[in-house]
Amino acid sequence: MGHTQKTIADKISKELGLPQRTGRKFLQRVIDIIADDIVFTGKSEIRGLGTFNVTEKPPVQTTHPATGNPVTISKKKILHFRTSLQIRRRLNPSKPGTRNTVKNKKPSA
């Protein structure tokens, strides 16, 4: 099971010798900075972890399943996360004697 904000903040507090309240404030501030970056610039990159990108889905015309009437779903923003190469390598370690390649990498010309 993953960690919650509380458990991460408590770990930070313990490892840095800070009061729990300070650790929680620290973690909340880091999250706020990343969230503000995503909202205002549409992108946030944390080296060694990954990149958050915002894309916009255009409005879609569809039909209501119950009535059959046409309905327009308004445009919306979607948040995508792409892991860093370091994380992908940790998730999928290569076997000895094989190359650890990354998919979708353009060939160099």
VENNOR-V944962 format. One line per field, one symbol per residue. phi: phi as a letter, one per 40 degrees, with the letter a starting at -180 (. if undefined). Layout:
phi = ???
This chain:
phi = .cccdccccccddcccgbcdccccccccccccccccccccbgaabbdgbibcbbbbcccbcabcccbgccbbcccacbcbbbcccccccccbcccdgbccbbcgccccb
